[in-house]
Every structure is written in C-alpha cells, then in structure tokens.
Amino acid sequence: MILWLLLPLTASAWAPLTTCAGAPTAWPDGSPETRFRMSSVFVSDEVPAPTVAGAVRIGFDEWGRPGCSNFNVFQDADAFGDPLDGENDDNLIGWYESGWPAQLGAATLAVTLPVWWEDDCELFSADMVFNGDDHDWVLGPPGDWYEADIQSVATHEAGHWVGFDHSGFGGSSMQSLYSGALDERTLTCDDTVGACALYPSGDDSCTDDRYCACDQTCDGGTCRVALGDDDDDTEPDPECEGPGREYDEGEPNDDPPASFEISDGDATIQGRIDCANNGSEYTGDHDFLALLPVCDETAVLTLEWAGGADLDFLGFRGDGTALFENQTVEQQGPIQSTALLGAAATALVVCWEGAEVDWTLTVDWPPYRTISSGDDDGDDDDATEDERPTTGLGEVDGRGCRCAAGRSGWSALALIPLALRRRRTG
C-alpha cells in the first residue's frame, strides 16, 4: 500500500513525516538523489519560468549543503501535467494562478504531496504546487503582507519533499508559520541534524555553523565540538545558574495566564489539562503560561506527559509573534522546542484528544541536560486510514501542514487563534 500526503506549509525539533516499523520517511538508501520537473502548463504569471526554477533548485540544494548530508536533487526536463492531479510520478512542480482548491484554504502558500510505501516509508514520488491565486510571489524580501519569497517557501516545501514534518526549533526552515522575510531560505543546525540523520554521508565538512550539529561550530571548514566549560558552546548567563524552581500551574489559568519567573536556574512547571475540540479548533482547557525570564539565553523547553492524550505546545513572544509550534500527533511526550527567551514569552499547552492528563514543562538553560525524545508507547506511528487519509484533495492529512501566510507583524490576538485553528482543519 502506498501513502499520499498533502503537505502545505501553514513543532519540537526536526521530525520525519511519519515512521513505518521504526523507519522514517526518506528516499531510498544509497540513492538519495532525486529529480524534479517544472510543469510546462501550470506556470507563474508573475515570475519568469527560469527564475522560478532557479529559486526552487536552490531551495532543494540547501538540504544537501551540510557536508554530513548526501541528499542531492537535479532538474529534469519540463513536463506537461497538473501537480495536483495525483496521476503521474513526474515529481512535478507548478503554479496555480486560478482555481486554487477551496479545501486547501486561501491562506495556504504552497503544498507538497510526497508518496511513500507503507511497509518501509520509502519515498518514491512527490509533487509541489504554489498558490498564485491568492498570493503574489517575488524573489527577494516581500514588500507587502500578501507577498512571499519563492526561495524561502521552496526551501520549506523541499524539506517536506526530503521527508520532514514541521519543526518548532527556533528559526528552522521547517517552522509552520512563514516569517514573511527570508529566514526560511537557510537551514538551522537542527535542520542539518535531521538531513544528516536521513541521508548520512560520513563527512564533517562545512561552510557555516548552521551546517553542523547544534553543539558544534564550523572551524576551518570542519565541524568540531566547541570547547569550553561543560563542552558547551556558550558561557551560561550567571543569572541562569542555580538550583532552579518548581511551580504548580494552578487552575484555572486560561485568561489571564499564570505567570512564572524563570530565573536562578532551570524551572519546572507542573499542570493538568483536559481535552475537547469541535472538530476544527480547541475548545477545552487552555493552559496559558506567562514565562518571565531574566536570562538572555536560548532555552530548551520540554513538555512531558505519560500518555493517553494528544497534547500540543505553542510559544509566543511578548509582541504575539510565534516562537515555536508543535501540533503534530503525539500520544506521549517528550516534545521539545528551542527558543531565545530574552524577554517575556507565553507558552500554551492544549489537548486535541484523549483523557485528562498531567504534564510537566521544563525550561532548561545551558549547559543543557540530555532528555530522550520520541515516543515509547510501542506505537510505530504508522499511518492508518482513520488517522491519515491517503487519497483525494478533500482528505488532507490529520496533522495539517498548511503553508499559511502568517506574518510576524500580527498582534497576539490575531496570531494565537489562527495557530489554534490551523490544526487538522483540512
């Protein structure tokens, strides 16, 4: 059986689209080189075809730039066809300048449709389509709210093509909300770790720190572990050191959010949440947590729970812009996100489905502790017909990876409800 998944750009660190008997979604071992073809029929009205193809190619190439990744892509001859019809294996990339399917949503910037074998998650085909019906496209910094940079979105969509789900790692090209700038054009160290895990080359060469693992730097063209106290790449802020604090979330804390001072070392917050939704948005308990750090450091935030419920974890800066978002299907923690908490931030724990459950949030300042990741519930997260429909545009994958035109300038009131609606709405 093959699986076909709609992946728009609308998280935790890097994650595969799914796993099959423990294997992540990826192109075949030993031959990660893939091809793409530009559709000769579905083309952009705004940007010349060679410019579009060049931006898409650069977006793909970014995933092979780390020395430790052997992912490759090449452009084949243009082909006649519709990238949304699902009737060919040409790996088509095209533009819809009219007739964008209503079920994909006007806010969607682009959609990727990878296809893999259910027994081993081996990818063998993928198509990509950009929404020119509802959005204007440029190559460079967008000049208005309705514009998007082709290369930025292409790099994100190429990440889905490579085999990745959304990520909550700060600044990741795979973050689920488009920044409205050029940030998604390049990988982060966490994206690099993912690319090299799926397509390892055994090489440690580099041209920039972002093409090394997150605990390494690019030193003289080679990725090396940074030396220093605790082998950490930064000196901890003295105000972040100490025994840490433990808090209880307290109920109710929906509005206004409960406030917690995050200082004097790591912090742990414990809470409990119940689940409810109306099929398109969260309608149950919303655990808002106002984090008040005094440290100007990047923290690792880990949400843990024992199982039996599908929790989601989102974070916002003081101005309402997104810090991280994890809305994938997970019945058990931990899920992790990384964020620079140099100012007040809001974390949000919500539950999509399942039983009432206890959760623990840990804010971990450097030097970081080691926390295992991945589910241990014995479920290999294989797709099922109930969880992840596989055919037809009307049956968008349950996790929903919609490439939405979210903008950093939106207010908190506008941004948070949008993020909450985006989950599993089709």
N, C-alpha and C positions, 0 to 999 in steps of 0.2 A: 504493500500500500504506500502511496506517496502522499505527502502533505504539502498543501499550498497555503501560504500565509500572507495576508495583506499586512504590509509594514509601512505605515506612514510615519513621518517624523512629527510628532504632535506640536532612585533609581536606586544607594549601594553602588559598588564598584562594577567593573565590567562583568557581563554575564552573557552566556550564549542564548540564542533564541529559545532553545529547549535542549533536553538531553534524551537520548534513546539508549536504554540499558547502560547508562553511565557515559556514553559518548556524546560530546557536544556537537551542535550543528557546525559543519565545516565542509569545504570542498575536499575531494579525495586526497588521502595521504599520498605523498610522493609526487603529486601533480597539482599543486595549488594554483597553477597558472590558469586564469580564466579569461574569457573573451567577452566583449560586449559589442553590440551593433546599434548604431543610431537608426531610428525609424526614418525612412525616406518620405513618409506620409504625414506622421504626427510630429510637426516641427514647430519651433518657436516663431511667432510673428514679430518679436521684438529684438531678438539677438541672432546674429548670423550663425548658420549651422556650424562652421569651423570653430567659432568662438565657444559655442555650447559644447561641442565635442572636446575641445581642449580643456575646458574647465572640468568636465566630467572625468576626463582621463587623469588630470592632476589630483582630483578628489580620490580616485581609486589608488593612484600611486602612493598617496600618503600612508596607506596601510602597509606598504612594503618598504617604507623608508628606514624603519629601525633595522639595524644590522642583524638582530636576532630573529627577524621575520623573513620568511622566504615567499610571502604572498606576492603574486605577480598578476598583471592584467594586461591585455592588449586589445586594441580596437580592430575589429574585423570590418569587412565591407558593409555599407548601409544595406538595410533590408526593408522590404515592403511589409508592413504589418502594424497591428494595433497592440501596444504593450499591455493593454488591459483585457485582451480577449481570452488569454489563457489557452490559446490553441496552437502554440508553437514553442519550440525550445531554442529560439534565436537569441535569447538574452537581450531583448530589445529595450532601448531607452528612448522615450519620446515625450512630447508636449501635448497637452490638451488645451487648445485655445478656446474651445467652446464645448458644451455638452459634458462638463465635468460631472461625474455621477453624484447625485444628491446625497446618497448614503455615505459617501466619503467625507462630506462636510466642506463648506466653503472655506473654513479656516485652515484646511489641510494644504500644506505646501507641496508635498510630494509623497509618493507611495512606492514601496519596493515589495516585490512579490517573489520571494525565494521558494524553491520547491526542493524537498529532500525525501529520501527513503525513510520510512518509519522504523525499519529494523536497526539502522545504524546511524541515522541523522546525516547521511552523506548528501550534501547539496549537489544538484546536477543541472539546475536551471534557475534563472532569476530575471525578472523584468523590472523596469523602473519608469515611472511617469511623473511629470511635473505639472502642477496646476497653473496654467497660464490663463485660465478662465476668470479666476477670482484674484489673481496676484500679478504684479508687474515684476519683471526679472532684470537684474543688472549684473555686471561682472565688476565687483568692487563694493565699496561701502554704500549701503542703501541710503537714499536721500529722503525717503518718506516712509511712513508706517506700513504702507501696503506693498513695499518693495522688498525683495530678498536677493541675496547674493547667490548666484548659481553655484559657485565653487564650494561655499560653506554647506549648502544643503546637499550637494553632491557627495561631499566627504561623509556627511552623516548617513545618507542613504547607502553609500558604499559600505559603511560599517554593517548595516543590516545585510547587504549582499554578501559580505565576508562571513557573516554568521552571528552577529551580535544583537542583543536586545538593548534597551536603553540603560543608561548608567546614571548614577547620582553623584559620581565623582566630580568635584568642582572643576568647571571649565571643560569637561570632557566633550569631545565632538559628538558623543552619543547621548548627551543630555536631551531630555524630551521636549524642552522648550527652546525654540530658536531665539538667539540673543538679539537678533536684529542688527548684528555687526559682522565681523569677520572671524570671530573667535572659533567657530566650528571648523575652520579650514585646516587646522593642525591638530595632531594628536596630543594628548597629555601622557604622562608617564604611565598612568593606569591603562589607557588605551593601548599603549605599547606592550604592557604586560599581557593583555588579552590577545593581541595579534601574534605575539611570540609564543603564547601557550597553544594557540590553534595551529600555527604554522611555524614551528621552530626550525631555525637554520643552524643553530650551534655557534653562530657568530656573535661577537660582542662589540662590533664597531658601531660608531655613532657620529653624528654631526651636531647634536644638541642634547641637552639634558632630557628633553621630553622623549627622546628615543632610547632611553634607558629605563630600568626599573625605578620605582619611586624612592628607593633607598640608595640610589646610585647617582653619580654625576658623569658627564661626558668629559673625560680627562685625556687630552691628547689624542682624540679620535677613538678612545676605548672607554666602555662603560666600566666604572670602578665604584666600589662601595666607598662612600665618603668617610673619612677618618675624623675622629673627634670623640668627645665623651659619649659613651654608650653606643659608639658607632652610628650616631645619629647625624643627619646632615645639617642640623641647625642646633644652636645653643638654646635650650629652653628659656623662656621668659621667667625670671625669678619669681614673678607673681603667680606663675602657674605651678610652682613646686609646693609640695606639702602633702599631708595625709589624705586630702580630698574630703568631700562632703557627701552625705547621703540624705535624700529627700523623699517625701511621700507626695505624690501628685495631688491628692486631695480631690474630692468631688463635691459639687460639680465645678468644673473649670472651663466650661465651653466659652463663656464670654462674661467678663474679660478673662484672658488666660492667666493661669497661675504663674507667678514669677519665681525664678530661681537664680541666685547669684552663683556664677560659675567661676570660682577663684580658689586660691590656696590648694591647687592640685586638681586631680580628676574629680568628676562629680558623677553620682549615680542617682537617678530618679526612678521611683517605682510607682506603678499605677495599675488600673484595671479598666477594661473597656468592653462594652457590649457591641453587638453588630446589628445593623439594619441598613437596608437600601430599598429604593423603589424601582430598581432595575436600571437606573441611569445615573444616580448620584447617591452619595452617602446621606442617610437620614437618621442614623443612630448617634451614639456617643461620639463627640469630637473632643479629643484631649489636646487642648492648646497649651503649649509650654513656652513662656517668655524666658529666654536664656540671656542673662546679663553678665557677660564675661568681662574681666579686666585684662585679659591676656590678648596680645596682638599676635596670635599664632594660628596655625592651621590645626584643627582638631579632627579626630576621628570619632564620629557619633555612631554608636552601635545599639540597635534596637533588638532585644531578645525576648522571646516568649516560648512557652513549652510546646505549643502546637494546638491544633483543633480549630484554628481561625486563620483567616487570610488578612493580615494586617498590612497597612501601607504607611509610609513615612515620608513626610514632606517638610521642607525648611524654607524660610523666607528671611531676607534681610529686613532691617528696620524700615526701609522705604517700600517694602512689599515685593521686591523682585525676588525671583527664585534663587535659592542656594542649592537645593538638591531636591530630587523627587524619586521615590521608589514606589511604583504602583504595579509591580509585576505580581504574578501569582506565587505566593509562598505561604504554606500552611505552618511553617515553623521558622524561627529565627536561627541565627542572627542575620540581619541585613545591616550593611554599613554604608555610611556616606561621609565624605570628607569635605570640610568647609572652613574658610577663613572666618573665624568668629571675632573679628576685631571690633565689632560693635554689636548692639543689641540685635538679637535674632529671635525668630519664632519657629518652634518645631511643632509639628502636628502629627498626632498618631490617630489613625482612623481604621475602622474594620469594615471590610467588604462583606464577608460572610463567615459564619461559623458560630461557635459558642462564646460566651463571655470568657475573657481570658486575662490573666495577669501579664504585665510587660515590664521590662526594665530597660531604661535608656542610660547608657554610659557615655560621658563626654571625656575623651582621652586626649590629654595634651602630650606633646613629645617630652621624653622618649616614649614611643608608643609601645603598648603591650601587644602580644600576639593573641588574636582571637580567631578561632576557627570560623570558617564560613561554609555555606552550603547547607542543604537540608539533610537531616539524619533520620527522616521518618520512614525510610525504606521505600519511598515512592521515587521512581527514577524520573518523575515529571514528564513521562511520555504524554503526548497529546492524545486526547480521546475525542470522540465525536461530540460528547456532551460539553467538554471544556473548550475545545478549539475547533470550530467548524473549519472545513478544509476546502470548500468549493463555493464559488459564486460571490459576486461583489457584495451581496446583501448579508454575507456571513463573515463579517470581519472578526479576526482572531479576538478571543476574550480579553487578552491583555491590552489591546488597543494601543498602537504605537503611532498615533497620528501626528504628522508633522504640522504643528499648529503655528500660526504666526504670532506667537507670544512675544511681547516687547518689554524690555527692561523698564520702560518709562511708565508702565501701567501702575495704578495705585494698588495697594494691598487688597482693597475691597473688590477690585476688578479681577485681580490675578488669582486669588485663592479660590473663589467659586469656579473659575474657569478650569483650574487644575483639578478640582474635585469632580467636575462633570466629565472630564476627558476620559476617565477610566471606563472602559467596557461599554461605551455607548454605541459602538458600531460606527 
